[in-house]
Amino acid sequence: LDELGRSGVISTDTGTSEYTHLMWIDADAVVVDHSKRVEELIALGSRTTELTVAEDMTPCCLLNAGVLIIRNSAWSRALWEELWTAEWAKRYRETPFYEQSALIRWLQTHCEDLCAGVAGGEASFHSYRGAPPVKHTKHVCVVSHEMLNTNKYPRWAVPGHSARTAPDLDREEPQSEPESFLQPYPKPPASGARFIVHAVGLSKLHALVG
């Protein structure tokens, strides 16, 4: 935050800036569909949404912090300030998946019940377990992993690769890509990432770009 303030991206005192939102993308994530716009994802939230983030790719965790969109606001600055400086948060730096574990704890302790309204609670939180593809708390919009942050590759994004040469790619037949994030695919399961692929392992990233 201090570095962003010095660069003029945000004002750490007032929050004034020409930028309304910041987007974080992990180094092992790549955009595979440049026709999609970040504004489409922001629009899925409500007027009080501060954070847009994807559900995790496995049921081991509710969220995945590898790709996220956050509003430039006092709420978001308070979130990151506490995650970086609070004594309770320091232990997560030596814990697997620490960044999203700490983020989930912060949200839960600040009355952002991620599972509110989800039938079955945490066990049914993810869209691939039957939950809606878009879920809201007061300040958080959680989207399905295909919309923002997934390791499921669309076959059309990997020209020249087949299941034989890249066995970890989606084995489904190619499907035409929907024009919007919420438009359903012609048949389940979804053909993979609609916007960004998060490699979660360099071998997959090499398969995508190599």
N, C-alpha and C positions, 0 to 999 in steps of 0.2 A: 504493500500500500504506500509506504514511504517513497519507493522508487517510482511508482506510478504518479504520485503527487509531484515529485521533482521533475518528471518528464512532461507534466502538464496534461496527462490523460484525465486525471481527476483532481479535484481539490479535496484534500483530506480534512479541511476545516468546514467547508460549506457543501461539498458535493457537487458544486457547479462545474459543468464541463460541456463541451460540444458533444460528448458521447453519453448516450443514455444507458447503454449496456456494455458489458465486457464479456468476451467469450474465451474460455480456456479449452485448449485441445492438447492432449498428451502428445509427446514426441512420437509415439508409436501408433498414432491415429492419422488417417488421411481422408480427405474429401473424395468421394467416388462419384457424386452427382452434383456438378456445378450449376445445374439449372435450379436447384433448390435454394431458397432464400432463408436466412436466419430469421427474418421478420415473420415468416410463416409459423415458425415454432414459437416465437414470442407471442404471436396472436392467439395461440392455443391457451394461454394463461388468462387470468382475470385482471381487472384493474389494480388489484392488490398483489399480484404475483411479483416476487422479487428474484426467485431462483427457478430456472428451468433445467431439469436434470433427468437422465434416463434411469429406468429401473436397471438392476444388475442383470447380467447375462446368465447368472445361475441363481438358484434360490438360496444360496449361502448368504447373500447380502441383499438388502432392499434396494440400495442405490449404487450406481457406479459413477465415481467422480472424475473419470478420465476425460469427459467432455461435458461442459456445462455453460450455461448462459446466466449471467447475473446482472441485475439492474445496478446502476451507479447510484447508490442511496445510502442513507445513514444506517438502514437495516443491514445491508450487505457488508458495510465497513465494520459494524459491530460483530457480525458473524466471523469474519476473517481475523479480526483483531483478537477475539477470544480463542479461536482455534490455534492461533500462532503463539499466544503468550500465556494462556491460562495453565496453571499447574496441572490440572486434571488432564489437559490435552497432551502434555508432554510424553506420557507413557505410550500414547498411540504411535509415536514415531518409531517405536521398536516392535510394532505389532503388524502382522500381515494385513494388507489393505487398510493401513492406518488412516489414510486421508478420508476415505468414505466412512469408516467406522466412527471417527471423530465427528464428521459432519452429521451422521445419523443421530449420534448422541446429542449434539447441540440442538438439532431440530426438535428432538423429542422432549428435551428439557426446556424448550422455549415454546411449548404448546403447539407444535406442528405435528399433529397425529397423522403420520403418513398412511396408516391403515384405516383411518376413519371412513366409514361408508363402504368398505370392501367386505363383502360377505365372506366369512371364513377367516378374516383377519390376516395376519402375517403369512400364514400358510397358503393363502390364495392371492397374495398381493400382486404377483407378476402377471402380465397380460397373457403369457404362455400357459398360465394356470387358470385362465378364465376371467381375470379382472379386466376392466375397461382399459383401452390403450392410453387414455389420458385421465389422470387423477389429480385432484386439487386439495391442498390445505389453504389456509389463509394467505400464505406467502410463497408457497411452493407449487410448481406444476411438474408432475412426474409423467414422462411420456414413455412409450414402449421402447425397448432397446433398438428396434429396427429404425425408429424415427431419428435417433440422435447418436447412439453409441453402442455398436454391436460388433462382435467378431464373426458374424455370419455374412459371408461374401455373396453378393449378387453375381451370378455367372456372367452377366453382360459386362461387368466391370473388369473381367480378367480375360481379355482376348488371348487366344492361343494356349490357354491352360485347360486341361480336362481333368476329370476325376482320377485318371491314371497318373498324371504328372503332379497333381495337387490334391491329394486325397482328403485334405481337411476342408475343401471348399464345398459349398452347397451342392448336393447331388440331384436336386430337383431339376426338371426340365426348365429351360429358359422361359420367362414370362415377360410380357410387356410391362413396363414400369408405370405405375399410376402417376397422374399429373400432380396430385397433392398428397400431403402426408397422411390424411385421414381416408383417402379413397382406398377401398379394399383391393387386394390383389385378385386376379381372376379365380384362383383356387388356393386353398391352404396347402402346405404352409407357406408363409411369406417368402419371397425369393431372396431376402437378405436385406442388407443395409439400404436405406432410402436416401441417406445423406453422407454419413461418415462411418468408416470401418475403423474399429479400434483393434489393432492386431493382437494384443495380449500375447506376445511371443514373436520374436524376430523372424522365425521361419515362415510365419504366415505373411508378414509384411514383405519378405523377399518374394514369396509366391505372387503377391499382388503387383509389385513394381518391377520384379526381375524377369 
